[in-house]
Amino acid sequence: MKIVVTDATFPSLAHERAVAEEFGADFVEGKCRSADDVTAAADGTDVLIVQFAQVTAAAIARMAPGSLIVRYGIGLDNIDLAAARECGVKVAYVPDYATGEVADHTAALILTMLRCVVPLDRSVREGKWDAVGVAGALRAFPESVVGFVGFGRIGQEVLARLQPFGFRGIVADPYADRAALDRLGVEAVDLDAMFDRADVITLHCPLTPETRHVVNAERLARKPDRAALVNTARGGLVDPDALVDALSSGRLRAAALDVFETEPLPADSSLRDCPNLILTPHAAWYSTSAIERLQSLAADEVRRHLTGQPMRRPATGD
């Protein structure tokens, strides 16, 4: 039996090694950097544990019969789920390990942008002392509308952090629980109305063919003057060229990205030189306790699989 971790950004793999030892399995730390690396590492593997690497149909086809893929994290867009179903490979994931951390990071970015903290800091370092001139028109928080594209666990936690500041919320999510929206005092709108009305838009939806580039040139053209955007969900939700154009022209006041279509962000990406753009390296999920939860829950899914128990959070085949 073989358990392979394709890639991981954690200080250690103690939980994963322990479950391998428990079942007498060979344990391999793959350090995969490409889809081809994953395909090679998947050969004959009974359990594949993946963080950011792409798990293609070719990799899945080389796994052992009745095998399992465990995704460290929330999204599943880096795994070919259709191929997994076709090959009878189970897929599990850990979508609930860092809800609070992502909500904290998102709320921090929103507050930082809307109070112009970064440009004000930069202006002081450059010898200026002109709060009004640098910040420009600045709405008070109770006058500001936050638009949520997707309103699941994380979106609701972000709202909970922002409401004490007086923000009002609107939601574009066809799957949102209307009773919950009424209870939380937020209005359901369609995407076009969202881009028309929101002072800041925050993305909390999965990446699917329907949501890819949901933030595009056409929708950014609808934004109110000097609005802002936050993405801590999936990089493919935002068309980066359209975002660069909107920020460079001043049509968009500011943006903050924690996720990107290509990660790590390429050295020649035009996003790096874009004005009024905060960049963080896919870090919204991170805290020391979140890492502990994530790895422990991933290892537990492996244990469940090897003892014939149902997956805690199955994506396919269970």
C-alpha positions, 0 to 999 in steps of 0.5 A: 500500500502506498500513500503519496502527498503530492504537494504541501506548504506545511511545516511537517507531515506528522499526521499523514506519516502517522496514518501511513505507519498505522496501516503499514503503508509506504509514505511518499512526499512527492514535492510535485511541481507539475501535472506530469509530476503528479501523474508519475507520483500517482502510479500505483498509489492507493491514497493521493493527498493533494494541496494545490497540484493539478490532478488530471485524468492521466494521473487518476488513471494510474492510481490503484483500483478503489483508491482515494484522493484527499484535497487539503482545502475547500475547492476541487477545481484542481481535481478532474472529478469526472475522471475520478467518477469514471475510474471509481476513485473516491474524492474527499476534501476538507471544506470546513477547516478555516472558515474563520481564518478566511472570513478574518482575512477577507474582512481585514482586506475590506477594511484596509481598502475602504480606509485607504490604509495602504496608499496613506501609508505609502504617502507618509513614507514618500514625505506627504501629509495629505489625508484628504488628497490621498484618500479622496472621496471616502464613504463612512462604513454605514454608508457602504454596501458590501456585495457578496457573490456567493453566500455560504459559510464564509460569506456569512462569517464575513458579514458577521464581522462587518455588520458591527461596523455598520455595513449593509449587505446584498447577496447574489447567490441563486442557492442562498437560503432566503430565510437566512437572508431575511434573518441576517437583514441582507437583500437578494439581488442578481449579478448585474444589480450587484455590480451596479450597487455595491461599494465593495464586492467580495467573492465567495463562490466556487469556480465552475464553467459558469463562474469563471471570469464572473468578474469581467470587463463588462461587469467592471464597467457597471461598477459605481465610481471608486468601488472595490473588489476582494477575491479570497475564493478562486483566482479564475473568478476574476479576469486579470486583464479586465481588473488591470484595466479597471484599476489603471483607468481609475474606474475601480478604486482598489482591489485585493487578491489572495488567489490567482489563475496561476499560482505562484503569481508569475514574475511578469504578471501585470498585476504586480505593478497595478495601482491600488492592488493588495496582493497576498499569497493564497494566505487567507486560510492560514493560521497555526491552528488551521493547519493542525485542523486541516492535516488532522482532518485529511489524515482522518479521511485516509483512516476512514477510507482504509477502515471502510468507513464513509467519508466525512466530506465526500466529493465523489464515489461515497 
